[in-house]
Amino acid sequence: MADNAVTFNRRRLLALTPLPLAAALPGPSALPAQAAETTPGGGQVIAFVTDVHLNPEEEVKTARAQACADALVELDPDLVLHGGDLTDHGTTLALRTWMEMFPASFRDRIHHVPGNHEAAWTNDAYEAYESEIGPRQYSIDLDDIHIVLNDDSIPGQSIADYDDQKVAWLRRDLAKAAGRPILVVSHHILALTPNQIRNGDKVLDVLTEAGAGAYLCGHIHSERSNVVNGLTELTGVSNGADPGYYQLTRHTTEESDVFEVERVDIADPTKPEAEPGRHSLPAIDLAPTDRNRLRPGRAEARVTAEGLKIEVDLGPDAQVEKVEAAVMGPELDSGNIDDYQPLTSDGNTWTGILDLTDVPAGENRALIRVSAPGGAGPIGGNLWRTTLHFELEGFIPDWTFTLRGTTTAALIADEELVITATTAGHIWALRNEGRRVRPVWRTHIGPVHNDPVAIADRHQIFLPSSDHHVYALDSTTGERLWQTDLGAPVMSDLATASTDDGQIILAVAIDSLYCLNADDGSLRWQQQLAGFSRGPATCDGEQIYLGLADGHTWAFDVRTGEPGWSIEQAGGETSKYHRILYGPWQARRLLLPDDALLAYSFDSMRAVKRSNGELLWEREGSFSVCPGARMWGDQVLSVSNNGTVLLLDPATGDADLEVETVPYIKNADFLIRDTTVIITSVGGLVATVDLNDGASETVGQMAPDYVFSTPVLSPDQSHYIAATMGGELRSYPLP
């Protein structure tokens, strides 16, 4: 689609350019298009608020949201910008409640980006957000100021990413604003904490090259203001905890063009004793003359016998307090990197050696940080950050195949083929041929975010799509066998099972469970659920077992879909938000011997009777997003969220083996080769455990990327084939 423009009649003319995918979305921003104009000026007032976390079930958050809305209307700014996490869990009611807190005449001034709470804890693929709020990524102009509303969220995930389409749109959009002041709004921290966004270094480079003046964000619920790579990053506190907003007032003179920034704390309606107030923060320079002063002219990382040699050349006019470097590990979604090592200077060249003793083989990253004098704390002040990539021998892919779109769904192995699906809807079948790969077929369906399922002896693969369909393909040719419209996004993993009446496919579309005939996709039955679900259903031929966002694991009759028993697995709390956060709706289950079932949740695994859900035994641990479990001989082989490999007695839950491996796993199932378990962390770290003796070994770092997709082994089990979320399929030789 072509970019389009929308204008607003409010003091000054505003032009809106959405991401093409969102161009036709309805919502508050969809007003008739007029010719866009931009005129330089001063005095504009912008209000920035973030992390409202509106939840109509909670009086405190609702009261604070209303107080914030009233204060913004009273301020009467040119624009209101919201930095994401508008709600607790993205419901239509919460989104609509927020917009209705404002007079209708005021709503066209409010512009939002989604946060992880609009993506991770709802199951409708943003449909409620786009209906009630509007586009997720677009830009507007306020006089000569170009403002980009940047969506860094991922459907079904709590972490952040910019896929290739978003980055390409961002480049095009910023190119149209060359020479003008640029503000960017997003949810996650971009610059100061380099592991909040998967490819944040790429996006930071794009904004730096475009000369963006400010990046406004939230997510961490604390206030920070720093200049990184010439970009002022302002991180706001949560209105859900501390009601208030940031007021940006533009002051333009012949010598300067800045936004003066104030934090305005408003009266907290839930704490009458709290006094409102305001304080100033550093001004945002919209036209900095020395934004590249700290930028290295050269930065290199080279692997040597002593370690990783870092060399950084700075310009002769750089006023530097210190230059530091660190190796970034695989814990991509955790906090700040705090082990920076100082480099030493010889004139304008700074050098140092970083220890590589504990750095895994494979692809890694080094971070360079150049700090100006007067920085506030270890990560404050004015600094420049550079990311360098380097490889350590021992875990290098034999081949890499670039896909179109990101990859979060599991890979499927069908004899000699590896089949992968992307969020852009591209389905590839490839044949691994040692040190190279050959595409066999490709087709296109709707976006795929969750795991497909296959019936191997029939050479069929079934895929869920956010375009409301379940698709069946011939796995040998890619021919579409059937497609069934479920009327809502299919954002659950699929499952297949055998019944007396043949093979069935089980899928969840938001909060309804569907049972389809595998032969033709026809509907056997549909069952309304007590909450949404994203994990795969488990079936023993008599009953279907499924975890829901109501905090329970349920049993359903396989013939009719009628609900049977349920067990509570969300800590006993009654609030809907708590049940979603800690419930079993993403968790998996395992059929145990003696008609038992193993049901996972956020804080435990439970073995129960399949007939009535009666508890047999329970074991503490975090299992809500873990790969799951399977029988290994007469024992249960399980891996927890934190990468602990367990061999358990299915009758008692007692552990015969318990080995810690990688930092964190999400969704990617483990593999088994002979007696070795292969585990893949969300940060791309690969480790093994020998089930005979418990010996564990780190194999390597797959990529500086997220990995949610379940890998596969080549037919001869000599290669480990995995897909990064960034859209690369890689094949690694195994020892």
N, C-alpha and C positions, 0 to 999 in steps of 0.2 A: 504494500500500500504506500501511497505517497504521503509525506508529512503534510499536515494541514495546520491552519492557524485559527485560533479563536480569540476574540477580544472581549474585554470587559469594560463597561462604562462605570468608572469609579475613580474620581479625581484625575487619574491619569490612565492612559491607554495601556492595556496589558495584552500581550500576544502569547498564546499557548501552543506548543508543539509537542504532541505526545509521541511515545514510542509507537511505531507503526502498528504493532499488534493490538494496542489499546486505542487506536484512533477512532474506532467506531463505538466504543463503549459508552453506555448511557451514564448519567450521573450529574452531580452539581456543576461540573465544569463544561458540560456539553451545551454551549451557547452558540448562537449563529456567528459564523465567521465574518470578519471585516478585514480591511487592509491594516496590517501591523505598522506602527510607527514607533520610533524611539527618539527621545530628545534628552540631551544631557540636562542635569539639574541637581538640586540638593534639597535637603529637608525631608526626604522620604522616611517614613517610620514603618519598620517591620517588627512584628512580634514573633518570637520563636518559642514554642512550647513542645515538650516531648514526654513520652512515657506516661500518658494519662492513665492507662490501665483501667479504663472504665469497665465496670462490672455491675449491671443492674441488680445482681443479687447482693452486692455489698454496699451498705448505706454510706460508709465512710468514703469510698472511692467515688461513688456517684455524687456525693455532696461536694467533694473537692473538684470534680470535673465541672459541676454547675458553677461553682465559685469562680473557676478559671474562665469559663465561657462568659460569665457576667463581667469579669474584669476586662476581658479582651474587647467586648462590645463597648464598655465605657472608655477604654483607651482610644478606640476608633482609629486603628492603624490603617495604612494602605494595604497591608497584607498580613495574614497570619500563616506561619509555616509550622507544620507539625512533623516531628522527627521520628515517628513510628512507635509501635506498641501503644496504639490508641486504645486498645481493649486488652482484657486478660486472655480471651480465647476466640476472638474474631466472629462472634455471633452476629446475625442480622439485627437482633434486638439491641445489642450494645452499640453497634455502628450507627444505627438509626437514632438511638437515644442521644448520642453525642451531637449529631447534626441538628436535631430538634431542640437542643439547648440554645441555639442561636436564632435570632430573627431571620426569616427567609431572605430579607434584603441584604443580610450580612454574609450569607453562606458562600457567595461566589468569591469572597476574599480569602477563604480558608483553603490551604493546599497541603496535602498529606503525602507521606510515603509509608508503605507498610513496614512493620517490624516483624521480628520472629514470632511474636504472639499473634499476628494475623496470618502466619504461614504454618507454624508447627503444631498448633493445638486446635486446628479446625481441619475439616476433611472435604472442603468443597472447592478446592483449587481456585481460591480467591473470588468465587462467584458472588458471594455476599458483599465482599469489599468493593468490587467493581460496580455492583448495583447501587450500593448505598453511598460510597465515597467517590468513586471515579477511577480514572486511569492510575496505574501504579508507577509509571515512569514517563515523565513529560517535562516540558520547560515552559516558562512564562517570562515576559519582559515587563519590568516596571520602569518606565521611561528608558534610560539607557542601560539599566541594570539587567543582566541576564541571570535568571534563577533556574537551576536545574533540580527537579525532584527525581532523585535517583533511587531506584528499587534494588536493594542488595539482598532481598530475602529469597529463600528457596522453598518451593512447595513441599510441605511435609518435613522440613528440617528447621532447626533452631539456629543454625550457623549461617554465614553469609557468603555470597559469591556473585560475581558478574560473569554471565556466560558471554560467548563471543558476540551474540546478537546485541546484548546490552552495551558491550564495549564499543562495538561498531557504531551503534546509534549515538553513543556519547561523543565519540570523535566527530561525527557529522554535525551534531547539534552545537558543540563547542566551536567548531570552525565558523559557524554563522555569527558567533559573538566576538570574533577577533577584535582586539583593541578596546573592548568594553569591559566594565566591571562584571565579575562573575561570582555568584554565590551558588553553592551546591548543598543540597539537603539530602541526607541519607540516615539510616538508623545505626549501623555499627560503626565503631571507631575505625578510621581508615589509616591514619598516619602514625599516631603515637604508639599504638599497640599493633605490631605487624602481623599478629596471628588471629585477629578477629575476622578478617575477610580472606578467603582462600587465596585470591589473586589480587590482594590489596596493593601490592607493589606495582602491578601493571596499571591499575586505576589511578594510583598516586602519580605515576609518570604521565598519564594522559592529562590529568588536571594541572600538573606542573607545567607541561609544555603549552597548555592553553592559557596559562597565566591566571588561573582561578584565584580569587582573593580569599575566600573563606569556605569552610566545610562545616556544616552544622549537623550534629548528631546527638544520639542519646545512648541507650542500651545499658550503660554501666551505672546509671542512677547517681552519678557524682559529677561535680563541676570541674572542668579543666579548660584552660585556654592557653594554647601554645602555637608557635609558628614552626611548621615542619615543611621543609622544601619550599619555603616562601608562601605556604598556605596556612592561614590561621584556622586551626581546628578548635571549634567551640563545642564542648560536650556538656549537655544540660542535665540538671537533676530531674528526678521523676516528679511530675505533678501528682501522681497517685500517692506519693509519700510526703512531698513538700509542695503544696500548691503555689503556683507562680509562673512567671514567664520571663523571657529575656527581651528587652527592648533595644532595638538597633535603630539609631537615629543618624541619618547621614549628614555630614558636615563637609561642604565642598568650598575650597578657597583656591586661589591661584597656585598656592604652594602644596596643597594636600587634598586628598579625597578619602575620607575615612567614615566608618560607622562607629560612633560612640556606642558602647555596650554597657547596659545596666541589667542586673538581675533584680526583678521586682517580686518580692515575696508578698502574697496577698493574705488576707485574713483566712485562717483555717477554720471552716465552720464546725469542725469536730473538736477543735481545741480553742475555746474562747479566750483562754489565758495567753495564747501566743500572740505576740505583737508583730504585725506586718512591718516590712522594711525594704530597703533597697541598697545595693552596693554596686560599685563600678568594676568593670573588668577591662583588660587591655583593649584598646581600640583596634578595629580591623582595618588595615591599610588596603584600600582598593586599587591603589596604583603604586606599589612598592618599586623603588628605583634600584634596590640592591638585593632583590629576591634570590639571585643566583650567586651571591657573594660566597656562600659556604659550599657551593657545589664543587665536588672534586673534578679536576680536569682529567684524572685517570684514577681508576680503582680496580685492582686486580687481586684475585685469590688463586694461589698456586699450591698444589699438593707437593710437599717435599718430604724427605726422610725425617726431618725434625718436627713436622706438623704442617699446618696450613699457613703459608706465608702470605701476609696481607701487605699491599703497598698502595698508598693513597697520595696523590699529588694534588695540592691545593694551590689556588691562585695567589699571587704576591700580595694582593690587598685583603686577603681573608684574615679576619680577626677571630682567632680560634682560642678557646679555653682548653679543649681536649678533643682527641679523636680516639674512638673506641671501636672494637669489633667483637662479634660473637657468632658462634655457630648456632643456627636455629634447629632445634630438635623436632621430633615428630608430633609433639603435643600441640597441634595447630589451634585447637579451640580452647586453650587455657589462657592464663593471664600474661603479664608482662615478662619479657626476657630480662633477667636481672644479673646475668653473669658476663656482662661486657668486660673485655680486657683492654686496658689502655695501650695505645700505640705510642712509640717514641718518635721524635721529630729530628730530622737533619735538614735544616732549612725549611723548604716547603713540602718535603716528602716525609710521610709518616709510615712507619713499618712496625710489624710485630709478627709473632708466631703463635697460632692458636693450637691448643692440644687436640689431637684427633683420636686419642686413645679410646674413648667411649663413643665415638661417632660411627654409626653403622655404614657398611659398604653401600654403594649406590648413589643416588642423586640427593644432594644436600644443598643447604643455603647458608651463606655467611651474610651478616648484616654489618654495615659500616655506619657509624654515627659520628657526625661532626657537630660539636656544640660551640655556640658563641658564648662569650663571657656573660655572667650574670644569670645563668639558668637557675630556675627555681626547682631544686631537687634533682634527683638522678635522671628524670625524663622530662624536665620542664624547660622553659625558655625557648630560645630560637636555635633550631638545629636542622641538619640535613641528613637524611637517611638514604642509603643506597643498598640494594640487594644484589648479591653475587651468587651465581650457581656454580657448584663444582661437583665432581664425581669421584668416588673412591672405588677402586677396582674390587671385583668380587660379587657384584650384583648389578650387572649391566644388561639391559634387554637385548635379545637377539634381533627382535624387530618391534617396531612401533607403528601402529595404524591409527591415523587421525580420523575420528568420527565427526559427524555434524550434530552438535548439541551436546549437552552434558549427560553423564551416565550415572544413574542412581539405582537402576534395576539390576537384578542378578543376571549373570551370564548363563546361557544354557548350552550344555555340551550334547550334541547328537551325533554319535559315532565320530567321524573325523571333522565335524563342523563345530565351530563356536558361533553362537548366535547372540547378538547384543542389540539392545533397544535404547534409544536416546530420548531425551525430553523434547527434541524437535520432531519426534515421530519417525526417525529413520531406523529401519531394521536391517542389520547386516548379517550375512552368514559368510564366515571366512574359514579357510582351511589352513591349519598350521602345517608348514612344510619346513621344519627345522629352523634355519636361520632366516626364513622369509615367510610371508603370508600371502595367500591368494584369495581375493574376494570371489565368492561363488554366486551369490545373488544379493539383491538389495530391493527393498520395497519401502513404502511410506504409508503410515497410518497416523492416528492422532498421537499427541504427546504421551510418553510412557514414563511414569515416575516410580512405579512399584513393580514387584517381582512377577514375571510370567511363570507359567508352569507348562510342563511338557508331558505327553504320553509317548514314551520312547518307542514302544513296539509298534505304534501307529504313525510315527514320524509326524506328529502334530505338536504345535506350540500355540499356547493361548496367552494373550496379552491384555492387561488392563490399560485403559486410556482415560485421561482427564476430559476427552471429548465426548464422554458418556457411554462409550462402547466397550464391549469385550470383543476381541478379534481372535479368529482361529486361522492359522497359517499352516501350509504344508512345509515342514522344516527342511525338506530336501530341495524345494524349488522356490519357496516364498509365495506360492499361489495362495490367494485369500480364499478360504473355504467357507467362512461365514462371518458375519458381524451382527451383534445384538445390541440395540440401544437400550440402556437401563434408565435413561431419563435424568441422570445426574453424573457428576464426575466419579469415575471408578479409581479411587486412590487407595485401594487396598491391594495387598499381595493376593494373587489367585491361588486356589488349591484345586486339586482333582481327587476324586475318590471313586471306588468301585461299589456299586450297589447291586441288588438283585435285578434291577431294571437297566443295568448298563452303567457306563462311565458318566460322571457328572462333573461340572465345573462350578465352584463356589466363589462368589465375588460379593463385595460390599460396595454399594454406591451411597456415600455419606452415611446414612443410618438405616439402610435396608439391606437385608441379606437375600441374595438371589441364588437359586439353584437352577442351572442350565444343563440341558442335554449336550454332552460333548459332541454328539454326531452332527447336530445341525444348529445348536445355539438356542433352541426353543426353550421357553420358560416352563419349568416344572412347578415352581412356587416362589413366592416372594414373602418375606417376613419382616415387618417393621421391628426395629430394635430399640432398646432403651437408651442407646447412645451410639456414636459412630465407632468404627473399628478400622485399623489399617493393617494389622497383621494377618497372616493366612489362617483360614479355618482348618481344623483338624477333624477327621472323620474316621470312625471305626466300622462303618457300614450300617450301624444302627443309629448312632447319634453324631451330631456335629458339635464341636466345642470351639468357643470363640470368646475372646476377651473384648470388653466394651468400655467406652468412655464413661459409663455410669459407675465404674469402679468394680465391676463384677466379671467373673468368668461364667459363661452360660453354657447349658446343654440344650440342643434343639433336636427334634425328631427329624431324621434324614428324609422321611417320606413326605412329611407335611410342613416342616419348618416350625411346628408349634414348640414354644419354649417349655423346657422342663425345669430342672433345678438350676440354682446359681449360687456361687460363693463370693463373698466380699473379699476384694484384694486391693484395697486402696487405703488401708490404715484406719478405717472406721470413721473418717470424717464425712460430714454430710454436704459440704458445699460442692457445687458442681465443678468449680475451678480446681479444688483439691483432688476430686475424683479423676479429673482429666490428667492433672500433673502426675499423679502417683498410681493411676489405674493400669490395668493389663491390656489396654486396647492396641498396643504395638507388639505385645509379647507373644511368644509361641508356646506350643504345648507338645507333649510327647506321649504316645500310647505306651503304657508300661505293661509288663506281664500281670497275670491274675486280674484282668479287668480293672486296672488302675490307670490313672491319668496324672501326668506331671504338668502342673500349670505354673507359669512364671508370672512375676510381677516386679514392681519397682524395688521392693525390699526383701523378697523371699521367693523360694520355689516351694510348691505344695504338691504332695502326692495325695490324691483323693480317689474315692470309689467312683467309677464311671456311672454306676446305677443311680447314685443319689448325691454325689459331691461330698460325702463324709470324709473328714480329714484322716489320713493315714499317718503322715509325717510331714514335717516342715523344716526347711533349712534356710537360715538367713543369708542374704546376699542380694546384689543388684542384678536383675535379670530382665528388665523391661524392654531393652533394645538389643539384647544379646543374640548371637546367631541361632541359639536353640540347643537341641540335644538330639542324640540318637542312641540306640542300643549298640554297645560294643561287646560282643559276646553276651554274657549274662550280666553286664554292668551298664550303667548309664554314663555316657560320655557327654559332658556339658562344658560350655565356656560362658563365663559371666561377662557383664558389661565391661569390667575392668581387666579382662583378658586372663582371668584365672581358669586354668584347665582342671576339670574335676572328673574323677572316676568314682561313681557312687554305687552303693548297694541299692537296687530298686525297691527292696522291701523295707529298708530302714532309713535311707538317705545318708548313711555313714560313708565317709570318704576313704577310699583306699589310695587315692592319689590327689594331690592338690598342688599345682605349680603356677606361679605367677609369670606372666609373659609380657605382653605389650600394654601400653598405658590405658587404651580405651578402644572398644569395638562398638560399632553401630551398624546393624543390619547385615553386614557381610558375613556369610556363613563360613565355618571352617572347612578345610579339606582334609582327607585322610589318604596317605600313601603308605601302604604296608602297615607298619605299626607307628607311623609318624603323623602327628596332627600339625597342620599348617594354619597359622592364625594371621589375619591381616587387620591391623589397627585402622581406625578412622583417619589417622595421619599418614598412612602408607608404610608403616613399619611391619615387616614380615618376620615371624618367629616360628619355631618348631618345638614340639615336645615329643620325646620318645615315650610311648605308653608303657614300655617294658620297665624302664628304670627312672622315668621322670626327668631325664636330662633335657634341659632347654637350651636353645641356641637362637641368637638373633641372626637371621639370614641376610637381611639388608633393608635399606630404605627404598621403597618402590619409586616414590616421586614426592616432591614437595606439594602435595595435593591431598584432597579428601578422597577417601575410598569408602563408598557405601555398597557398592556392587559386589555380590558374591563371585569370587574367582572360580575358575575351573582348571583341571589338569588336562594336558594333552592326552590323546589316546594311549600313548606308550608311557605316560606318567613321567616323562623326562622334563616337561616344561610346565611352569606355573603361569597361567594366562589371566590377567586382571585388567579391569577398566578403571581408570581414574575418573573422578567426577568431572574433570575438565574436558573429557571426551577423547582420551587416548587409550587405545587397547594395546597392552604390552605383553610380551612373552619372555619369561626369564628361565634360563636353564637351571635345573635343580641339581644339587650335588648327588 
